[in-house]
Amino acid sequence: MTRIIGILAGLFFSVAVLWAFVIGAYTAATEGLGEVTAEEVFHEEPIDLHLAAASPFGTWDLQQLQRGYQVYKEVCAACHSLRYVAFRDLAQLGYTEAEVKAEAASWTVPGIDPNTGEATTRPGLPTDYFPEPYPNEIAAAAANNNAIPPDLSIITKARHHGTAYLYSLLIGYRPPPPELLAQFPAAETPPGLYYNPFFPNLNLAMPPPLTTTGQVTYADGTTATIPQMSEDVAAFLTWSAEPTLVKRHQTGWPVIGFLIFATVLAFLAKKHVWSRVVPPARRREEEVL
């Protein structure tokens, strides 16, 4: 009886696996054969953006990172947090200790009144992290058409083609093309949203943050065009997501060199150790002779 139950149970699971395989194969074969959507036709792939630190031997462009930080501070920080970055981390951008202290003090962070114990605010310290622009998610949604602005600390790691996607999104705001409404009448951009072909569903709740040349006045005199500001802030947020990128590249090459050397050394050692071992076939030949 136990054997029969085991056979039936095995047969049941086999049929279930086969059924799942058939359904999965059918879904994969028929996927994409339905009605074409506006997103499939008008969505654009991100524009390639090559940063100085992206290559294996590259380094950060510190001037660009400082410009990108300035764009974040003057434009993006009004809605987006940077909660995983501390003010002291700005020293990696080439700021001196005094400049980091002054920069931290220019921000207002939550604090506690030492006399009453009540919540208050105070100037930031280098050990503080960048403050949240909203007290909570409800306030953030209420101020942004029910869309909560994401934290930007690791945004370039959280999005496919992170750096290129962010750059393309910032420069991609435009009116919907006439072909879109002609081909898909129901794809009209709803009120409160903005057409952007680099966004997956084409309509974005975030208004264009960069709208005009000179919106930010760069300290190094660089002309602040929309593409320039977009590239700079994309570079800064790439650094915030992976500040050890250059160090990792620099460490990787010696490690690869050591592994290659160790592999060659192990191969030569193997050849030396086994060089005096006679194969069985050859041993039998020598015994016959």
Phi and psi in degrees as GROMACS dihedral restraints (atoms count N, CA, C in turn):
[ dihedral_restraints ]
;  ai    aj    ak    al  type     phi  dphi    fc
    3     4     5     6     1   -61.7    20    10
    4     5     6     7     1   -39.1    20    10
    6     7     8     9     1   -65.4    20    10
    7     8     9    10     1   -39.4    20    10
    9    10    11    12     1   -65.0    20    10
   10    11    12    13     1   -42.6    20    10
   12    13    14    15     1   -62.1    20    10
   13    14    15    16     1   -41.5    20    10
   15    16    17    18     1   -62.7    20    10
   16    17    18    19     1   -41.0    20    10
   18    19    20    21     1   -64.2    20    10
   19    20    21    22     1   -43.8    20    10
   21    22    23    24     1   -64.1    20    10
   22    23    24    25     1   -40.9    20    10
   24    25    26    27     1   -63.3    20    10
   25    26    27    28     1   -44.6    20    10
   27    28    29    30     1   -62.3    20    10
   28    29    30    31     1   -39.8    20    10
   30    31    32    33     1   -64.7    20    10
   31    32    33    34     1   -39.1    20    10
   33    34    35    36     1   -62.6    20    10
   34    35    36    37     1   -48.0    20    10
   36    37    38    39     1   -67.0    20    10
   37    38    39    40     1   -34.2    20    10
   39    40    41    42     1   -64.4    20    10
   40    41    42    43     1   -43.9    20    10
   42    43    44    45     1   -64.7    20    10
   43    44    45    46     1   -39.6    20    10
   45    46    47    48     1   -63.3    20    10
   46    47    48    49     1   -43.7    20    10
   48    49    50    51     1   -63.8    20    10
   49    50    51    52     1   -43.2    20    10
   51    52    53    54     1   -63.1    20    10
   52    53    54    55     1   -41.6    20    10
   54    55    56    57     1   -63.6    20    10
   55    56    57    58     1   -43.6    20    10
   57    58    59    60     1   -62.3    20    10
   58    59    60    61     1   -39.1    20    10
   60    61    62    63     1   -64.4    20    10
   61    62    63    64     1   -43.6    20    10
   63    64    65    66     1   -64.0    20    10
   64    65    66    67     1   -45.2    20    10
   66    67    68    69     1   -62.8    20    10
   67    68    69    70     1   -43.5    20    10
   69    70    71    72     1   -64.0    20    10
   70    71    72    73     1   -41.5    20    10
   72    73    74    75     1   -64.7    20    10
   73    74    75    76     1   -39.7    20    10
   75    76    77    78     1   -65.4    20    10
   76    77    78    79     1   -42.7    20    10
   78    79    80    81     1   -63.5    20    10
   79    80    81    82     1   -44.1    20    10
   81    82    83    84     1   -64.4    20    10
   82    83    84    85     1   -36.3    20    10
   84    85    86    87     1   -73.5    20    10
   85    86    87    88     1   -31.5    20    10
   87    88    89    90     1  -100.4    20    10
   88    89    90    91     1    -5.2    20    10
   90    91    92    93     1   -65.8    20    10
   91    92    93    94     1   135.2    20    10
   93    94    95    96     1    86.9    20    10
   94    95    96    97     1    -2.8    20    10
   96    97    98    99     1   -90.7    20    10
   97    98    99   100     1    -2.0    20    10
   99   100   101   102     1   -81.9    20    10
  100   101   102   103     1  -157.0    20    10
  102   103   104   105     1   -70.0    20    10
  103   104   105   106     1   135.6    20    10
  105   106   107   108     1   -72.6    20    10
  106   107   108   109     1   135.8    20    10
  108   109   110   111     1  -103.4    20    10
  109   110   111   112     1   163.5    20    10
  111   112   113   114     1   -63.5    20    10
  112   113   114   115     1   -35.9    20    10
  114   115   116   117     1   -61.8    20    10
  115   116   117   118     1   -39.5    20    10
  117   118   119   120     1   -68.0    20    10
  118   119   120   121     1   -31.1    20    10
  120   121   122   123     1   -86.9    20    10
  121   122   123   124     1   -42.4    20    10
  123   124   125   126     1  -105.6    20    10
  124   125   126   127     1    -7.4    20    10
  126   127   128   129     1   -69.4    20    10
  127   128   129   130     1   136.7    20    10
  129   130   131   132     1  -112.7    20    10
  130   131   132   133     1   146.0    20    10
  132   133   134   135     1   -74.7    20    10
  133   134   135   136     1   148.7    20    10
  135   136   137   138     1   -59.2    20    10
  136   137   138   139     1   147.5    20    10
  138   139   140   141     1   -75.4    20    10
  139   140   141   142     1   131.4    20    10
  141   142   143   144     1   -63.6    20    10
  142   143   144   145     1   132.7    20    10
  144   145   146   147     1  -130.1    20    10
  145   146   147   148     1   115.5    20    10
  147   148   149   150     1  -101.6    20    10
  148   149   150   151     1   114.6    20    10
  150   151   152   153     1   -91.0    20    10
  151   152   153   154     1   159.0    20    10
  153   154   155   156     1   -61.1    20    10
  154   155   156   157     1   -33.0    20    10
  156   157   158   159     1   -86.4    20    10
  157   158   159   160     1    -2.5    20    10
  159   160   161   162     1   -75.3    20    10
  160   161   162   163     1   -30.5    20    10
  162   163   164   165     1   -75.6    20    10
  163   164   165   166     1   158.0    20    10
  165   166   167   168     1   -59.2    20    10
  166   167   168   169     1   -28.7    20    10
  168   169   170   171     1  -109.0    20    10
  169   170   171   172     1    11.6    20    10
  171   172   173   174     1   -79.6    20    10
  172   173   174   175     1   166.9    20    10
  174   175   176   177     1  -133.1    20    10
  175   176   177   178     1   163.0    20    10
  177   178   179   180     1   -67.4    20    10
  178   179   180   181     1   140.3    20    10
  180   181   182   183     1   -86.7    20    10
  181   182   183   184     1    98.0    20    10
  183   184   185   186     1   -63.0    20    10
  184   185   186   187     1   -35.6    20    10
  186   187   188   189     1   -62.8    20    10
  187   188   189   190     1   -40.2    20    10
  189   190   191   192     1   -66.2    20    10
  190   191   192   193     1   -40.9    20    10
  192   193   194   195     1   -63.7    20    10
  193   194   195   196     1   -38.8    20    10
  195   196   197   198     1   -66.3    20    10
  196   197   198   199     1   -39.0    20    10
  198   199   200   201     1   -64.5    20    10
  199   200   201   202     1   -41.7    20    10
  201   202   203   204     1   -63.3    20    10
  202   203   204   205     1   -38.3    20    10
  204   205   206   207     1   -63.5    20    10
  205   206   207   208     1   -38.4    20    10
  207   208   209   210     1   -64.1    20    10
  208   209   210   211     1   -39.2    20    10
  210   211   212   213     1   -65.4    20    10
  211   212   213   214     1   -44.4    20    10
  213   214   215   216     1   -59.1    20    10
  214   215   216   217     1   -46.5    20    10
  216   217   218   219     1   -64.8    20    10
  217   218   219   220     1   -42.0    20    10
  219   220   221   222     1   -89.2    20    10
  220   221   222   223     1   -19.0    20    10
  222   223   224   225     1  -121.5    20    10
  223   224   225   226     1   -57.6    20    10
  225   226   227   228     1   -77.0    20    10
  226   227   228   229     1   -30.6    20    10
  228   229   230   231     1   -66.5    20    10
  229   230   231   232     1   -14.3    20    10
  231   232   233   234     1   -66.2    20    10
  232   233   234   235     1   -25.8    20    10
  234   235   236   237     1  -124.0    20    10
  235   236   237   238     1   -30.9    20    10
  237   238   239   240     1  -108.7    20    10
  238   239   240   241     1   136.1    20    10
  240   241   242   243     1   -86.5    20    10
  241   242   243   244     1   169.1    20    10
  243   244   245   246     1  -141.9    20    10
  244   245   246   247     1    56.5    20    10
  246   247   248   249     1   -69.0    20    10
  247   248   249   250     1   -18.5    20    10
  249   250   251   252     1   -98.0    20    10
  250   251   252   253     1     9.7    20    10
  252   253   254   255     1  -116.2    20    10
  253   254   255   256     1   130.8    20    10
  255   256   257   258     1   -98.1    20    10
  256   257   258   259     1   156.4    20    10
  258   259   260   261     1   -61.0    20    10
  259   260   261   262     1   -33.5    20    10
  261   262   263   264     1   -64.9    20    10
  262   263   264   265     1   -22.3    20    10
  264   265   266   267     1   -66.6    20    10
  265   266   267   268     1   -19.4    20    10
  267   268   269   270     1   -64.5    20    10
  268   269   270   271     1   -16.8    20    10
  270   271   272   273     1   -61.1    20    10
  271   272   273   274     1   -27.4    20    10
  273   274   275   276     1   -69.6    20    10
  274   275   276   277     1   -14.3    20    10
  276   277   278   279     1   -89.4    20    10
  277   278   279   280     1     2.3    20    10
  279   280   281   282     1   100.6    20    10
  280   281   282   283     1     5.0    20    10
  282   283   284   285     1   -78.4    20    10
  283   284   285   286     1   145.4    20    10
  285   286   287   288     1   -77.1    20    10
  286   287   288   289     1   170.3    20    10
  288   289   290   291     1   -60.6    20    10
  289   290   291   292     1   -41.7    20    10
  291   292   293   294     1   -65.4    20    10
  292   293   294   295     1   -39.3    20    10
  294   295   296   297     1   -67.0    20    10
  295   296   297   298     1   -37.4    20    10
  297   298   299   300     1   -64.1    20    10
  298   299   300   301     1   -43.1    20    10
  300   301   302   303     1   -62.6    20    10
  301   302   303   304     1   -43.1    20    10
  303   304   305   306     1   -66.7    20    10
  304   305   306   307     1   -39.0    20    10
  306   307   308   309     1   -66.2    20    10
  307   308   309   310     1   -42.5    20    10
  309   310   311   312     1   -62.3    20    10
  310   311   312   313     1   -40.3    20    10
  312   313   314   315     1   -69.0    20    10
  313   314   315   316     1   -18.4    20    10
  315   316   317   318     1   -77.9    20    10
  316   317   318   319     1    -9.7    20    10
  318   319   320   321     1  -101.9    20    10
  319   320   321   322     1   152.1    20    10
  321   322   323   324     1  -106.7    20    10
  322   323   324   325     1   125.2    20    10
  324   325   326   327     1  -121.6    20    10
  325   326   327   328     1   158.6    20    10
  327   328   329   330     1   -65.2    20    10
  328   329   330   331     1   145.9    20    10
  330   331   332   333     1  -147.7    20    10
  331   332   333   334     1  -178.5    20    10
  333   334   335   336     1  -124.1    20    10
  334   335   336   337     1   130.2    20    10
  336   337   338   339     1   -68.9    20    10
  337   338   339   340     1   117.5    20    10
  339   340   341   342     1   -66.2    20    10
  340   341   342   343     1   -18.7    20    10
  342   343   344   345     1   -88.3    20    10
  343   344   345   346     1   -38.0    20    10
  345   346   347   348     1  -110.4    20    10
  346   347   348   349     1   -18.5    20    10
  348   349   350   351     1    78.6    20    10
  349   350   351   352     1     5.4    20    10
  351   352   353   354     1   -83.2    20    10
  352   353   354   355     1   155.6    20    10
  354   355   356   357     1   -68.6    20    10
  355   356   357   358     1   137.5    20    10
  357   358   359   360     1  -148.5    20    10
  358   359   360   361     1  -169.0    20    10
  360   361   362   363     1  -127.8    20    10
  361   362   363   364     1   158.6    20    10
  363   364   365   366     1  -153.6    20    10
  364   365   366   367     1   164.2    20    10
  366   367   368   369     1   -64.9    20    10
  367   368   369   370     1   145.9    20    10
  369   370   371   372     1   -71.7    20    10
  370   371   372   373     1   156.7    20    10
  372   373   374   375     1  -115.1    20    10
  373   374   375   376     1   159.5    20    10
  375   376   377   378     1   -55.9    20    10
  376   377   378   379     1   -27.0    20    10
  378   379   380   381     1   -81.5    20    10
  379   380   381   382     1   -10.7    20    10
  381   382   383   384     1   -77.0    20    10
  382   383   384   385     1   157.4    20    10
  384   385   386   387     1   -98.0    20    10
  385   386   387   388     1   159.2    20    10
  387   388   389   390     1   -58.4    20    10
  388   389   390   391     1   134.7    20    10
  390   391   392   393     1   -75.7    20    10
  391   392   393   394     1   158.2    20    10
  393   394   395   396     1   -76.6    20    10
  394   395   396   397     1   140.1    20    10
  396   397   398   399     1   -75.6    20    10
  397   398   399   400     1   -19.8    20    10
  399   400   401   402     1  -126.5    20    10
  400   401   402   403     1   150.0    20    10
  402   403   404   405     1   -68.7    20    10
  403   404   405   406     1   -26.6    20    10
  405   406   407   408     1  -162.2    20    10
  406   407   408   409     1   175.4    20    10
  408   409   410   411     1   -69.8    20    10
  409   410   411   412     1   -29.9    20    10
  411   412   413   414     1   -64.5    20    10
  412   413   414   415     1   -44.4    20    10
  414   415   416   417     1   -65.5    20    10
  415   416   417   418     1   -37.5    20    10
  417   418   419   420     1   -64.4    20    10
  418   419   420   421     1   -43.1    20    10
  420   421   422   423     1   -67.7    20    10
  421   422   423   424     1   -39.8    20    10
  423   424   425   426     1   -64.1    20    10
  424   425   426   427     1   -30.8    20    10
  426   427   428   429     1   -88.4    20    10
  427   428   429   430     1    -6.2    20    10
  429   430   431   432     1  -134.5    20    10
  430   431   432   433     1    43.5    20    10
  432   433   434   435     1    56.7    20    10
  433   434   435   436     1    40.3    20    10
  435   436   437   438     1    67.6    20    10
  436   437   438   439     1    15.4    20    10
  438   439   440   441     1  -112.2    20    10
  439   440   441   442     1   119.8    20    10
  441   442   443   444     1   -80.9    20    10
  442   443   444   445     1   118.9    20    10
  444   445   446   447     1   -62.0    20    10
  445   446   447   448     1   130.5    20    10
  447   448   449   450     1   -73.7    20    10
  448   449   450   451     1   154.1    20    10
  450   451   452   453     1   -67.3    20    10
  451   452   453   454     1   141.3    20    10
  453   454   455   456     1  -101.6    20    10
  454   455   456   457     1     4.7    20    10
  456   457   458   459     1   -56.9    20    10
  457   458   459   460     1   -45.3    20    10
  459   460   461   462     1  -126.6    20    10
  460   461   462   463     1    32.4    20    10
  462   463   464   465     1   -63.6    20    10
  463   464   465   466     1   -34.0    20    10
  465   466   467   468     1   -74.4    20    10
  466   467   468   469     1   -16.9    20    10
  468   469   470   471     1   -90.4    20    10
  469   470   471   472     1   -20.9    20    10
  471   472   473   474     1   -89.9    20    10
  472   473   474   475     1    -8.9    20    10
  474   475   476   477     1  -118.2    20    10
  475   476   477   478     1   141.7    20    10
  477   478   479   480     1   -63.4    20    10
  478   479   480   481     1   136.5    20    10
  480   481   482   483     1    56.0    20    10
  481   482   483   484     1    45.2    20    10
  483   484   485   486     1   -41.0    20    10
  484   485   486   487     1   -62.5    20    10
  486   487   488   489     1   -65.6    20    10
  487   488   489   490     1   -47.1    20    10
  489   490   491   492     1   -64.1    20    10
  490   491   492   493     1   -38.9    20    10
  492   493   494   495     1   -62.6    20    10
  493   494   495   496     1   -45.9    20    10
  495   496   497   498     1   -63.5    20    10
  496   497   498   499     1   -44.9    20    10
  498   499   500   501     1   -61.2    20    10
  499   500   501   502     1   -47.1    20    10
  501   502   503   504     1   -63.7    20    10
  502   503   504   505     1   -39.9    20    10
  504   505   506   507     1   -61.7    20    10
  505   506   507   508     1   -40.5    20    10
  507   508   509   510     1   -70.3    20    10
  508   509   510   511     1   -30.8    20    10
  510   511   512   513     1   -99.2    20    10
  511   512   513   514     1     1.8    20    10
  513   514   515   516     1   -93.1    20    10
  514   515   516   517     1    -1.1    20    10
  516   517   518   519     1   -67.2    20    10
  517   518   519   520     1   132.2    20    10
  519   520   521   522     1  -164.1    20    10
  520   521   522   523     1   163.9    20    10
  522   523   524   525     1   -67.9    20    10
  523   524   525   526     1   149.3    20    10
  525   526   527   528     1   -59.9    20    10
  526   527   528   529     1   136.7    20    10
  528   529   530   531     1   -67.4    20    10
  529   530   531   532     1   147.1    20    10
  531   532   533   534     1   -58.3    20    10
  532   533   534   535     1   -30.8    20    10
  534   535   536   537     1   -64.1    20    10
  535   536   537   538     1   -29.0    20    10
  537   538   539   540     1   -63.2    20    10
  538   539   540   541     1   -50.6    20    10
  540   541   542   543     1   -73.1    20    10
  541   542   543   544     1   -28.0    20    10
  543   544   545   546     1   -68.6    20    10
  544   545   546   547     1   -38.0    20    10
  546   547   548   549     1   -88.1    20    10
  547   548   549   550     1   -33.1    20    10
  549   550   551   552     1  -132.0    20    10
  550   551   552   553     1    84.6    20    10
  552   553   554   555     1   -58.2    20    10
  553   554   555   556     1   -28.6    20    10
  555   556   557   558     1   -82.4    20    10
  556   557   558   559     1    -0.7    20    10
  558   559   560   561     1   -93.1    20    10
  559   560   561   562     1    20.0    20    10
  561   562   563   564     1   -64.0    20    10
  562   563   564   565     1   137.9    20    10
  564   565   566   567     1   -65.4    20    10
  565   566   567   568     1   121.8    20    10
  567   568   569   570     1   -66.2    20    10
  568   569   570   571     1   156.2    20    10
  570   571   572   573     1   -59.1    20    10
  571   572   573   574     1   138.5    20    10
  573   574   575   576     1    89.3    20    10
  574   575   576   577     1    -6.4    20    10
  576   577   578   579     1  -113.9    20    10
  577   578   579   580     1   165.9    20    10
  579   580   581   582     1  -133.6    20    10
  580   581   582   583     1   134.2    20    10
  582   583   584   585     1   -73.5    20    10
  583   584   585   586     1   131.5    20    10
  585   586   587   588     1  -151.1    20    10
  586   587   588   589     1   110.5    20    10
  588   589   590   591     1   -67.6    20    10
  589   590   591   592     1   -12.0    20    10
  591   592   593   594     1   -90.0    20    10
  592   593   594   595     1    -9.0    20    10
  594   595   596   597     1   -85.8    20    10
  595   596   597   598     1   140.3    20    10
  597   598   599   600     1   -53.0    20    10
  598   599   600   601     1   -42.9    20    10
  600   601   602   603     1  -103.8    20    10
  601   602   603   604     1    16.6    20    10
  603   604   605   606     1    75.3    20    10
  604   605   606   607     1   -22.8    20    10
  606   607   608   609     1  -116.8    20    10
  607   608   609   610     1   124.5    20    10
  609   610   611   612     1  -118.6    20    10
  610   611   612   613     1   137.9    20    10
  612   613   614   615     1   -77.7    20    10
  613   614   615   616     1   -21.5    20    10
  615   616   617   618     1   -79.3    20    10
  616   617   618   619     1   123.3    20    10
  618   619   620   621     1   -63.1    20    10
  619   620   621   622     1   159.1    20    10
  621   622   623   624     1   -58.4    20    10
  622   623   624   625     1   115.1    20    10
  624   625   626   627     1   -76.8    20    10
  625   626   627   628     1   -29.7    20    10
  627   628   629   630     1  -110.2    20    10
  628   629   630   631     1   113.3    20    10
  630   631   632   633     1  -118.8    20    10
  631   632   633   634     1   -19.5    20    10
  633   634   635   636     1  -153.6    20    10
  634   635   636   637     1   152.6    20    10
  636   637   638   639     1   -64.8    20    10
  637   638   639   640     1   137.5    20    10
  639   640   641   642     1    83.2    20    10
  640   641   642   643     1    11.3    20    10
  642   643   644   645     1   -61.1    20    10
  643   644   645   646     1   -31.2    20    10
  645   646   647   648     1  -121.3    20    10
  646   647   648   649     1   137.1    20    10
  648   649   650   651     1   -99.2    20    10
  649   650   651   652     1   107.8    20    10
  651   652   653   654     1   -71.5    20    10
  652   653   654   655     1   140.0    20    10
  654   655   656   657     1   -68.3    20    10
  655   656   657   658     1   -27.1    20    10
  657   658   659   660     1   -91.3    20    10
  658   659   660   661     1     5.5    20    10
  660   661   662   663     1    86.2    20    10
  661   662   663   664     1     0.4    20    10
  663   664   665   666     1   -64.6    20    10
  664   665   666   667     1   138.3    20    10
  666   667   668   669     1   -69.1    20    10
  667   668   669   670     1   123.9    20    10
  669   670   671   672     1   -90.1    20    10
  670   671   672   673     1    72.4    20    10
  672   673   674   675     1   -76.1    20    10
  673   674   675   676     1   165.9    20    10
  675   676   677   678     1   -62.3    20    10
  676   677   678   679     1   -46.1    20    10
  678   679   680   681     1   -61.4    20    10
  679   680   681   682     1   -37.4    20    10
  681   682   683   684     1   -66.7    20    10
  682   683   684   685     1   -44.9    20    10
  684   685   686   687     1   -65.3    20    10
  685   686   687   688     1   -38.0    20    10
  687   688   689   690     1   -64.8    20    10
  688   689   690   691     1   -44.3    20    10
  690   691   692   693     1   -65.0    20    10
  691   692   693   694     1   -41.1    20    10
  693   694   695   696     1   -66.2    20    10
  694   695   696   697     1   -45.8    20    10
  696   697   698   699     1   -71.4    20    10
  697   698   699   700     1   -30.1    20    10
  699   700   701   702     1   -65.2    20    10
  700   701   702   703     1   -38.7    20    10
  702   703   704   705     1   -66.5    20    10
  703   704   705   706     1   -42.9    20    10
  705   706   707   708     1   -61.8    20    10
  706   707   708   709     1   -42.7    20    10
  708   709   710   711     1   -74.4    20    10
  709   710   711   712     1   -23.1    20    10
  711   712   713   714     1   -67.2    20    10
  712   713   714   715     1   -41.6    20    10
  714   715   716   717     1   -64.8    20    10
  715   716   717   718     1   -44.0    20    10
  717   718   719   720     1   -62.8    20    10
  718   719   720   721     1   -32.5    20    10
  720   721   722   723     1   -77.1    20    10
  721   722   723   724     1   -30.6    20    10
  723   724   725   726     1  -147.0    20    10
  724   725   726   727     1    72.6    20    10
  726   727   728   729     1   -65.6    20    10
  727   728   729   730     1   -18.9    20    10
  729   730   731   732     1   -95.3    20    10
  730   731   732   733     1    16.3    20    10
  732   733   734   735     1   -57.3    20    10
  733   734   735   736     1   -50.8    20    10
  735   736   737   738     1   -65.9    20    10
  736   737   738   739     1   -41.9    20    10
  738   739   740   741     1   -62.5    20    10
  739   740   741   742     1   -37.5    20    10
  741   742   743   744     1   -65.0    20    10
  742   743   744   745     1   -41.3    20    10
  744   745   746   747     1   -62.9    20    10
  745   746   747   748     1   -43.8    20    10
  747   748   749   750     1   -65.4    20    10
  748   749   750   751     1   -33.9    20    10
  750   751   752   753     1   -76.8    20    10
  751   752   753   754     1   -31.6    20    10
  753   754   755   756     1   -64.8    20    10
  754   755   756   757     1   -38.3    20    10
  756   757   758   759     1   -65.2    20    10
  757   758   759   760     1   -46.9    20    10
  759   760   761   762     1   -59.7    20    10
  760   761   762   763     1   -36.6    20    10
  762   763   764   765     1   -64.4    20    10
  763   764   765   766     1   -44.4    20    10
  765   766   767   768     1   -62.3    20    10
  766   767   768   769     1   -41.8    20    10
  768   769   770   771     1   -61.5    20    10
  769   770   771   772     1   -42.6    20    10
  771   772   773   774     1   -63.6    20    10
  772   773   774   775     1   -41.6    20    10
  774   775   776   777     1   -64.3    20    10
  775   776   777   778     1   -39.4    20    10
  777   778   779   780     1   -64.7    20    10
  778   779   780   781     1   -44.4    20    10
  780   781   782   783     1   -62.1    20    10
  781   782   783   784     1   -43.7    20    10
  783   784   785   786     1   -64.9    20    10
  784   785   786   787     1   -36.0    20    10
  786   787   788   789     1   -66.0    20    10
  787   788   789   790     1   -45.7    20    10
  789   790   791   792     1   -62.7    20    10
  790   791   792   793     1   -42.1    20    10
  792   793   794   795     1   -63.4    20    10
  793   794   795   796     1   -41.8    20    10
  795   796   797   798     1   -65.0    20    10
  796   797   798   799     1   -38.4    20    10
  798   799   800   801     1   -65.3    20    10
  799   800   801   802     1   -43.9    20    10
  801   802   803   804     1   -66.1    20    10
  802   803   804   805     1   -38.3    20    10
  804   805   806   807     1   -63.6    20    10
  805   806   807   808     1   -41.1    20    10
  807   808   809   810     1   -62.5    20    10
  808   809   810   811     1   -43.6    20    10
  810   811   812   813     1   -62.5    20    10
  811   812   813   814     1   -39.5    20    10
  813   814   815   816     1   -69.8    20    10
  814   815   816   817     1   -44.0    20    10
  816   817   818   819     1   -65.0    20    10
  817   818   819   820     1   -39.3    20    10
  819   820   821   822     1   -97.1    20    10
  820   821   822   823     1     4.9    20    10
  822   823   824   825     1   -67.5    20    10
  823   824   825   826     1   -28.2    20    10
  825   826   827   828     1   -97.7    20    10
  826   827   828   829     1     6.1    20    10
  828   829   830   831     1   -87.3    20    10
  829   830   831   832     1   123.0    20    10
  831   832   833   834     1   -85.9    20    10
  832   833   834   835     1   128.2    20    10
  834   835   836   837     1   -61.4    20    10
  835   836   837   838     1   149.1    20    10
  837   838   839   840     1   -55.7    20    10
  838   839   840   841     1   -42.5    20    10
  840   841   842   843     1   -62.2    20    10
  841   842   843   844     1   -42.5    20    10
  843   844   845   846     1   -68.7    20    10
  844   845   846   847     1   -34.7    20    10
  846   847   848   849     1   -64.5    20    10
  847   848   849   850     1   -40.3    20    10
  849   850   851   852     1   -65.2    20    10
  850   851   852   853     1   -37.6    20    10
  852   853   854   855     1   -63.2    20    10
  853   854   855   856     1   -42.1    20    10
  855   856   857   858     1   -66.7    20    10
  856   857   858   859     1   -34.3    20    10
  858   859   860   861     1   -68.8    20    10
  859   860   861   862     1   -36.8    20    10
  861   862   863   864     1   -65.3    20    10
  862   863   864   865     1   -42.5    20    10
